[in-house]
Amino acid sequence: KQFQAVKQRSPSPGARGGLTIAGVKYASEDCATLVNYAIAIVEYSQLCGPLKHSLEKMHELKREIEENEKLQKQREQEVDKEEE
């Protein structure tokens, strides 16, 4: 996709003289908020990524334990039937 540069900017309707101190102040505050939000997301993913992985591993191991216990009970029942 190609973009064409605008040679002249047309002022927005109702704009009187372009930028104002208040407008710049609020815009910079909004930018700071967005940057802080992005940083928080990165920090959260770095801190909680290992936790999420550990929880998934723990649930996987619990499922394996349950499956192994079930198989062990089935084998014990088969051995009991063979002994009879």
Phi and psi restraints in degrees (value plus and minus 20) as a CYANA .aco file:
   2 GLN   PHI    -126.2   -86.2
   2 GLN   PSI     119.9   159.9
   3 PHE   PHI    -132.1   -92.1
   3 PHE   PSI     120.4   160.4
   4 GLN   PHI    -123.3   -83.3
   4 GLN   PSI     114.2   154.2
   5 ALA   PHI     -93.3   -53.3
   5 ALA   PSI     120.4   160.4
   6 VAL   PHI    -105.9   -65.9
   6 VAL   PSI     107.0   147.0
   7 LYS   PHI     -95.3   -55.3
   7 LYS   PSI     -61.5   -21.5
   8 GLN   PHI    -150.8  -110.8
   8 GLN   PSI     116.7   156.7
   9 ARG   PHI    -109.6   -69.6
   9 ARG   PSI     110.5   150.5
  10 SER   PHI    -109.4   -69.4
  10 SER   PSI     117.8   157.8
  11 PRO   PHI     -87.5   -47.5
  11 PRO   PSI     125.9   165.9
  12 SER   PHI     -91.9   -51.9
  12 SER   PSI     131.4   171.4
  13 PRO   PHI     -82.1   -42.1
  13 PRO   PSI     115.3   155.3
  14 GLY   PHI      67.2   107.2
  14 GLY   PSI     -25.9    14.1
  15 ALA   PHI    -100.3   -60.3
  15 ALA   PSI     112.2   152.2
  16 ARG   PHI    -134.3   -94.3
  16 ARG   PSI      74.9   114.9
  17 GLY   PHI      64.7   104.7
  17 GLY   PSI      -5.7    34.3
  18 GLY   PHI      65.0   105.0
  18 GLY   PSI    -150.8  -110.8
  19 LEU   PHI     -95.8   -55.8
  19 LEU   PSI     126.8   166.8
  20 THR   PHI    -140.6  -100.6
  20 THR   PSI     139.8   179.8
  21 ILE   PHI     -80.9   -40.9
  21 ILE   PSI     -62.9   -22.9
  22 ALA   PHI     -84.4   -44.4
  22 ALA   PSI     -61.1   -21.1
  23 GLY   PHI     -83.7   -43.7
  23 GLY   PSI     -63.4   -23.4
  24 VAL   PHI     -85.6   -45.6
  24 VAL   PSI     -60.3   -20.3
  25 LYS   PHI     -79.6   -39.6
  25 LYS   PSI     -69.3   -29.3
  26 TYR   PHI     -87.5   -47.5
  26 TYR   PSI     -56.6   -16.6
  27 ALA   PHI     -84.9   -44.9
  27 ALA   PSI     -62.2   -22.2
  28 SER   PHI     -89.0   -49.0
  28 SER   PSI     -54.7   -14.7
  29 GLU   PHI     -85.1   -45.1
  29 GLU   PSI     -60.3   -20.3
  30 ASP   PHI     -83.5   -43.5
  30 ASP   PSI     -61.7   -21.7
  31 CYS   PHI     -83.1   -43.1
  31 CYS   PSI     -62.3   -22.3
  32 ALA   PHI     -82.6   -42.6
  32 ALA   PSI     -59.8   -19.8
  33 THR   PHI     -83.3   -43.3
  33 THR   PSI     -63.1   -23.1
  34 LEU   PHI     -84.9   -44.9
  34 LEU   PSI     -60.2   -20.2
  35 VAL   PHI     -84.6   -44.6
  35 VAL   PSI     -64.3   -24.3
  36 ASN   PHI     -81.9   -41.9
  36 ASN   PSI     -58.3   -18.3
  37 TYR   PHI     -84.3   -44.3
  37 TYR   PSI     -64.4   -24.4
  38 ALA   PHI     -83.3   -43.3
  38 ALA   PSI     -61.4   -21.4
  39 ILE   PHI     -83.1   -43.1
  39 ILE   PSI     -62.0   -22.0
  40 ALA   PHI     -82.5   -42.5
  40 ALA   PSI     -59.5   -19.5
  41 ILE   PHI     -84.1   -44.1
  41 ILE   PSI     -63.5   -23.5
  42 VAL   PHI     -83.8   -43.8
  42 VAL   PSI     -65.6   -25.6
  43 GLU   PHI     -82.4   -42.4
  43 GLU   PSI     -62.5   -22.5
  44 TYR   PHI     -81.0   -41.0
  44 TYR   PSI     -65.6   -25.6
  45 SER   PHI     -87.7   -47.7
  45 SER   PSI     -53.7   -13.7
  46 GLN   PHI     -90.8   -50.8
  46 GLN   PSI     -58.8   -18.8
  47 LEU   PHI     -98.2   -58.2
  47 LEU   PSI     -60.0   -20.0
  48 CYS   PHI    -112.4   -72.4
  48 CYS   PSI     -31.3     8.7
  49 GLY   PHI     -79.7   -39.7
  49 GLY   PSI     -72.4   -32.4
  50 PRO   PHI     -82.6   -42.6
  50 PRO   PSI     -55.7   -15.7
  51 LEU   PHI     -83.8   -43.8
  51 LEU   PSI     -64.9   -24.9
  52 LYS   PHI     -81.1   -41.1
  52 LYS   PSI     -64.0   -24.0
  53 HIS   PHI     -81.7   -41.7
  53 HIS   PSI     -62.5   -22.5
  54 SER   PHI     -84.7   -44.7
  54 SER   PSI     -61.5   -21.5
  55 LEU   PHI     -84.6   -44.6
  55 LEU   PSI     -61.6   -21.6
  56 GLU   PHI     -82.2   -42.2
  56 GLU   PSI     -61.9   -21.9
  57 LYS   PHI     -84.1   -44.1
  57 LYS   PSI     -61.6   -21.6
  58 MET   PHI     -81.6   -41.6
  58 MET   PSI     -64.7   -24.7
  59 HIS   PHI     -84.6   -44.6
  59 HIS   PSI     -58.5   -18.5
  60 GLU   PHI     -83.2   -43.2
  60 GLU   PSI     -63.2   -23.2
  61 LEU   PHI     -86.2   -46.2
  61 LEU   PSI     -57.8   -17.8
  62 LYS   PHI     -82.5   -42.5
  62 LYS   PSI     -61.7   -21.7
  63 ARG   PHI     -82.8   -42.8
  63 ARG   PSI     -61.4   -21.4
  64 GLU   PHI     -82.9   -42.9
  64 GLU   PSI     -61.3   -21.3
  65 ILE   PHI     -81.2   -41.2
  65 ILE   PSI     -65.7   -25.7
  66 GLU   PHI     -81.9   -41.9
  66 GLU   PSI     -62.9   -22.9
  67 GLU   PHI     -84.2   -44.2
  67 GLU   PSI     -62.2   -22.2
  68 ASN   PHI     -85.1   -45.1
  68 ASN   PSI     -59.9   -19.9
  69 GLU   PHI     -83.8   -43.8
  69 GLU   PSI     -60.8   -20.8
  70 LYS   PHI     -83.7   -43.7
  70 LYS   PSI     -65.2   -25.2
  71 LEU   PHI     -83.5   -43.5
  71 LEU   PSI     -59.0   -19.0
  72 GLN   PHI     -84.2   -44.2
  72 GLN   PSI     -61.4   -21.4
  73 LYS   PHI     -83.8   -43.8
  73 LYS   PSI     -61.1   -21.1
  74 GLN   PHI     -83.2   -43.2
  74 GLN   PSI     -61.7   -21.7
  75 ARG   PHI     -84.9   -44.9
  75 ARG   PSI     -61.3   -21.3
  76 GLU   PHI     -82.7   -42.7
  76 GLU   PSI     -59.4   -19.4
  77 GLN   PHI     -86.9   -46.9
  77 GLN   PSI     -58.6   -18.6
  78 GLU   PHI     -85.6   -45.6
  78 GLU   PSI     -60.6   -20.6
  79 VAL   PHI     -85.1   -45.1
  79 VAL   PSI     -61.4   -21.4
  80 ASP   PHI     -83.0   -43.0
  80 ASP   PSI     -59.5   -19.5
  81 LYS   PHI     -87.3   -47.3
  81 LYS   PSI     -58.4   -18.4
  82 GLU   PHI     -88.1   -48.1
  82 GLU   PSI     -54.0   -14.0
  83 GLU   PHI     -91.0   -51.0
  83 GLU   PSI     -45.9    -5.9
